[in-house]
Amino acid sequence: MQTMHWYNPVTKEEDDVPAPMNDEQAIEMLSGHPDSDRFIEEYRRMRATHPDTVDALTLTGETFYREHRRGQTPG
């Protein structure tokens, strides 16, 4: 089983998790949060230009990492 390292916007933590095998699993990983619709919308936008599910999910996490960290002091 392949694993991936990413920023999980649902938990706002970096995680090492089993890599999703398809879009359904990736969307499931982004679900369960009040902002999940935004997370899933960004994933679908990334997926349109990145054919690899893991790449699209990682880029989605990076997008929300920057948003969540904006305005916070380092460390």
C-alpha positions, -999 to 999 in steps of 0.1 A, spaced: 0 0 0 14 34 -10 13 62 15 14 99 10 24 129 31 1 159 29 -15 188 47 -50 176 57 -73 207 55 -100 188 75 -77 184 106 -53 213 98 -25 189 104 2 172 83 -5 135 79 11 104 65 -18 84 53 -27 56 28 -28 71 -7 -63 72 -22 -68 48 -51 -95 70 -69 -114 102 -67 -141 87 -45 -115 79 -18 -99 113 -22 -132 131 -18 -139 110 13 -107 122 28 -118 158 23 -153 153 38 -166 158 73 -158 194 79 -180 225 76 -156 237 47 -156 204 29 -175 218 -1 -146 242 -6 -120 215 -2 -137 192 -26 -142 220 -51 -105 228 -50 -96 191 -54 -118 189 -85 -102 220 -99 -67 205 -93 -78 171 -107 -88 188 -140 -51 196 -146 -33 169 -126 -42 133 -137 -27 117 -107 -51 115 -77 -23 118 -51 -8 149 -68 -42 166 -70 -49 159 -33 -14 170 -22 -18 203 -42 -53 208 -26 -37 204 8 -10 229 -1 -36 254 -12 -54 253 22 -21 251 42 -12 285 28 -47 298 35 -48 284 71 -13 298 79 -19 332 64 -16 358 91 -3 334 118 32 340 133 58 313 124 63 284 147 
